[in-house]
Amino acid sequence: MRHKSPHLYSPNRIRRVVGGETPPLQFVISRIIIMCAIVTAVLCATPAWCFPPYAKWISKQSKMQVDCSYCHMNSQGPTGSGVGQLGSLSEEQKTKLDTADSPILNSFGQSIIKRLGYQAVVDNVADPAKLADALKSSDLDGDGIADGVEMEHGTLANDPESAPWDLVWKVRLQRNIGFVLAILVSGLLAFVGLIGLSKKLR
């Protein structure tokens, strides 16, 4: 009688392939758990020094493409070994990462930490609009446009030349609308007064 070889997918064969007497299902589950643990460990070991949702929010609000250089020294973000990235920092520089002197942030990024604190950046990552609102009372580059407004329009809060003239005048008009209206009313009253005076002199 011809000897029949064991089925390719028989339980015994699978046990021999995977090793020992571990059932296949348990083997797969154990490997998945190990992989999840490794991924979690890697993610937890990576400091949260980059927050892509902010760049995405600015890009969406302004209809302009914004990258990490909006707040960071390096346009590729803090991960890597280039200038302004974690891999190029000394141990002393790494102690300043969550401070206003952070070596991975540009002047605007540093000003956010100085004004609001690092924790505010972390807390508002799910709703960047709140961070922008909190920055509407500061003007880093002195161009007359609040930092939060510049974020909404995608212009650089640390470059007074980045804001278009129409935005500058729009913001200045809104800020000084009371003064402008007073000038207009005064001019109108003066004009009416001159008309009345000219009639009397005729």
Wavefront OBJ file of the C-alpha trace (Angstrom):
o trace
v 0.000 0.000 0.000
v 1.272 3.477 -0.909
v 2.246 5.557 2.082
v 0.346 8.848 2.316
v 2.395 11.852 3.317
v 0.892 14.093 6.021
v -1.261 16.928 4.781
v 0.670 20.114 4.048
v -1.469 22.126 6.483
v -1.978 19.499 9.164
v -1.742 20.705 12.797
v 1.350 18.586 13.445
v 3.195 20.046 10.442
v 2.329 23.610 11.470
v 3.569 22.937 14.985
v 6.870 21.694 13.614
v 7.213 24.720 11.324
v 6.540 27.311 13.986
v 8.440 25.338 16.609
v 7.447 23.368 19.679
v 3.851 22.583 20.458
v 2.577 26.187 20.264
v -0.786 26.285 18.478
v -0.694 28.390 15.284
v -3.288 30.924 16.477
v -1.444 31.605 19.707
v 1.801 31.914 17.776
v 0.343 34.585 15.472
v -1.234 36.490 18.360
v 1.997 36.464 20.339
v 3.936 37.844 17.351
v 1.351 40.609 16.868
v 1.616 41.576 20.530
v 5.410 41.702 20.285
v 5.273 43.876 17.156
v 2.790 46.274 18.780
v 5.022 46.517 21.830
v 8.040 47.373 19.668
v 6.140 50.035 17.705
v 4.772 51.553 20.909
v 8.234 51.645 22.471
v 9.660 53.417 19.419
v 6.869 55.980 19.355
v 7.094 56.653 23.069
v 10.848 57.039 22.833
v 10.473 59.740 20.186
v 9.920 63.189 21.773
v 6.990 65.196 20.436
v 8.995 68.082 19.030
v 7.091 68.231 15.740
v 3.374 68.906 15.343
v 2.260 68.481 11.686
v -1.401 69.403 12.450
v -0.365 73.046 12.837
v 1.210 73.214 9.362
v -1.806 71.409 7.889
v -4.203 73.842 9.580
v -2.284 76.910 8.376
v -2.171 75.501 4.841
v -5.910 74.847 4.888
v -6.798 78.271 6.303
v -4.533 80.255 4.006
v -4.782 78.092 0.870
v -0.975 78.195 0.870
v 1.480 75.323 1.222
v 3.234 75.589 4.595
v 5.973 73.250 5.831
v 7.817 72.770 9.118
v 9.995 75.846 8.531
v 7.044 77.993 9.616
v 8.150 77.333 13.209
v 11.253 75.147 12.868
v 14.810 75.817 11.788
v 14.680 72.991 9.262
v 11.946 72.682 6.640
v 12.020 68.884 7.086
v 11.193 69.195 10.781
v 13.288 68.199 13.790
v 13.893 64.549 12.866
v 17.266 63.971 11.246
v 20.867 65.060 11.591
v 20.839 68.278 9.577
v 20.981 71.860 10.797
v 18.310 72.458 13.424
v 17.517 68.758 13.747
v 17.764 66.489 16.775
v 20.636 64.406 15.443
v 22.948 67.403 15.235
v 22.373 68.688 18.786
v 24.744 68.462 21.713
v 23.584 67.113 25.060
v 23.456 70.659 26.402
v 21.285 71.835 23.503
v 18.883 68.939 24.052
v 18.114 70.234 27.541
v 16.638 73.387 25.942
v 14.225 71.686 23.544
v 11.062 72.675 25.426
v 12.240 76.203 26.239
v 12.124 79.560 24.454
v 15.773 78.964 23.454
v 15.023 75.705 21.657
v 17.721 75.086 19.009
v 15.254 73.378 16.650
v 12.858 76.356 16.474
v 13.118 79.602 14.515
v 12.382 82.976 16.078
v 8.606 82.546 15.676
v 8.601 79.083 17.184
v 10.676 80.341 20.093
v 8.339 83.284 20.604
v 5.359 80.905 20.886
v 7.114 78.956 23.641
v 8.143 82.177 25.356
v 4.661 83.639 25.273
v 2.430 80.596 25.792
v 4.728 77.830 26.973
v 5.517 74.448 25.446
v 2.517 72.790 27.088
v 0.131 75.136 25.273
v 1.515 73.888 21.962
v 0.909 70.294 23.042
v -2.573 70.982 24.434
v -3.836 72.788 21.310
v -2.477 70.429 18.654
v -6.002 69.027 18.126
v -7.403 72.550 17.626
v -4.705 74.875 16.176
v -7.221 77.729 15.929
v -7.018 78.138 19.706
v -3.271 78.676 19.520
v -3.735 81.232 16.741
v -6.341 83.088 18.822
v -3.952 83.163 21.778
v -1.341 84.837 19.553
v -3.576 87.642 18.293
v -2.237 90.015 20.928
v 1.394 89.696 19.853
v 3.253 90.990 16.796
v 6.755 89.522 16.591
v 7.907 91.272 13.406
v 6.194 94.600 14.136
v 4.404 94.812 10.782
v 1.093 95.720 12.401
v -0.410 92.275 11.885
v -0.869 90.023 14.910
v 0.980 86.721 14.889
v -2.277 84.774 15.094
v -3.670 86.611 12.064
v -0.482 85.866 10.133
v -0.940 82.183 10.952
v -4.459 82.305 9.511
v -3.156 83.895 6.302
v -0.003 81.776 6.001
v 2.309 84.790 6.127
v 5.487 84.689 8.218
v 5.107 86.148 11.683
v 8.870 86.729 11.885
v 9.206 88.548 8.546
v 7.648 92.024 8.155
v 8.027 91.782 4.369
v 5.975 88.610 4.010
v 2.517 90.132 4.482
v 0.862 91.492 1.296
v 0.015 95.202 1.302
v -3.744 94.620 1.056
v -3.705 92.521 4.238
v -1.587 95.143 6.006
v -3.980 97.963 5.114
v -7.049 95.872 5.886
v -5.772 95.072 9.375
v -4.664 98.653 10.003
v -8.036 99.988 8.858
v -9.876 97.594 11.180
v -7.606 98.563 14.048
v -8.063 102.292 13.499
v -11.643 102.359 12.243
v -12.740 104.691 15.051
v -10.060 107.238 14.179
v -10.859 107.008 10.453
v -14.589 107.576 11.100
v -13.791 110.553 13.311
v -11.685 112.088 10.527
v -14.473 111.535 7.988
v -17.140 113.045 10.263
v -14.917 116.029 11.022
v -14.269 116.564 7.325
v -17.976 116.337 6.542
v -18.877 118.860 9.262
v -16.159 121.202 8.061
v -17.472 120.950 4.500
v -21.065 121.661 5.616
v -19.791 124.590 7.678
v -17.954 126.073 4.699
v -21.067 125.805 2.545
v -23.139 127.595 5.172
v -20.490 130.316 5.564
v -20.294 130.883 1.798
v -24.070 131.376 1.619
v -23.934 134.017 4.354
v -21.181 135.909 2.583
v -23.174 136.207 -0.641
l 1 2 3 4 5 6 7 8 9 10 11 12 13 14 15 16 17 18 19 20 21 22 23 24 25 26 27 28 29 30 31 32 33 34 35 36 37 38 39 40 41 42 43 44 45 46 47 48 49 50 51 52 53 54 55 56 57 58 59 60 61 62 63 64 65 66 67 68 69 70 71 72 73 74 75 76 77 78 79 80 81 82 83 84 85 86 87 88 89 90 91 92 93 94 95 96 97 98 99 100 101 102 103 104 105 106 107 108 109 110 111 112 113 114 115 116 117 118 119 120 121 122 123 124 125 126 127 128 129 130 131 132 133 134 135 136 137 138 139 140 141 142 143 144 145 146 147 148 149 150 151 152 153 154 155 156 157 158 159 160 161 162 163 164 165 166 167 168 169 170 171 172 173 174 175 176 177 178 179 180 181 182 183 184 185 186 187 188 189 190 191 192 193 194 195 196 197 198 199 200 201 202
